[in-house]
Amino acid sequence: MEFILNEKSLHGQFESIEDFLKSLENNIKCFQIIYKDKTNKISKIKDLYKCNITADKKLLHLRECVCVESLLAFQIALEQEIYTLPFWDDDPAHDLSVRYMLEDHEITATGIAEAAEKDQSLVSFASAKYMDRKLTVYKNTDAVIVHSMYTPQYLVEAVGERLKLDRDDMLKIRYENTRIDCSNLEKRFGANCLEQDEFEEVLSSMDKFNKHESWETIAVDDGLELKKYKPDSPKNNWFNGTMYQNKTIMKFRASSVLRVFGYRKGDTFKVLRIERNHEYSDHG
């Protein structure tokens, strides 16, 4: 799968180079996710280094600046991306004589037009106009939808399946820093065991869980039915003999059959297992 690094999303919007480097955390995570499959590529224009970071500093000035150590890895990763093949403008796919428009602006001869022509997605920098949204690009009168990615969450939501990401990894990324934490989800009882419709039901229920204002509103949601897991005997305790046997295990509904098991830690629900057949739920 191929992406295009959106040069139009870097237009001098940052107050300082340090602010820009801090914003790169999401971009670098997106790069890492995309490059998990070595066949994936991120194309860019050859002179991307001329794009403005601030009103008077361009990407090429990164090599002259001394940044704090915590941001150095972001700087190095971005510089590797800027100057590395492929460059889409070596052999553009879109017709430079055709008018491509985004809102009221002509964007012919840009990465956005190239993405529209090749049915590809953009990786964009932190710019309000391009962060995690669908862009409607017009090729003459024909409308083309182009995804513009900034966060890993949107990347996974929009093209996770096409990237062939492990579903458990998709859940970890999608719900990172939210009320739901899937980092402890056990592989044997994870999302990779689900059919597509079951996976979509789990996503829907987790999204609903996250959108609630508080744990109090979650508790009274009849659709989720969040409740304590109370097995009727030790042999029917799904977590007996595990490191979680002394935790207060909770569960909530993903469908009439599917259940999500985990425990609360502070303001976070730590997901452990997904049950497909209601076998253990029948006993607790």
Salt bridges, closest charged atoms under 4 A:
GLU2 OE2 - LYS118 NZ 3.68
GLU18 OE2 - LYS22 NZ 3.73
GLU25 OE2 - LYS29 NZ 3.62
GLU81 OE2 - LYS44 NZ 3.12
ASP90 OD1 - LYS46 NZ 3.09
GLU103 OE1 - LYS129 NZ 3.91
GLU106 OE1 - ARG99 NE 3.55
GLU114 OE1 - HIS94 ND1 2.58
GLU114 OE2 - LYS118 NZ 3.85
GLU117 OE1 - LYS139 NZ 3.06
ASP166 OD1 - LYS187 NZ 3.06
ASP168 OD2 - LYS187 NZ 3.74
ASP169 OD2 - LYS36 NZ 3.98
ASP169 OD1 - LYS172 NZ 3.84
GLU176 OE2 - LYS29 NZ 3.47
ASP181 OD2 - LYS270 NZ 2.77
GLU186 OE2 - ARG273 NE 2.90
GLU198 OE1 - ARG276 NH2 2.92
ASP207 OD2 - ARG174 NH2 2.74
ASP221 OD1 - LYS208 NZ 3.21
ASP221 OD2 - HIS212 NE2 2.70
ASP232 OD2 - HIS283 ND1 3.17
ASP282 OD1 - HIS278 ND1 2.74
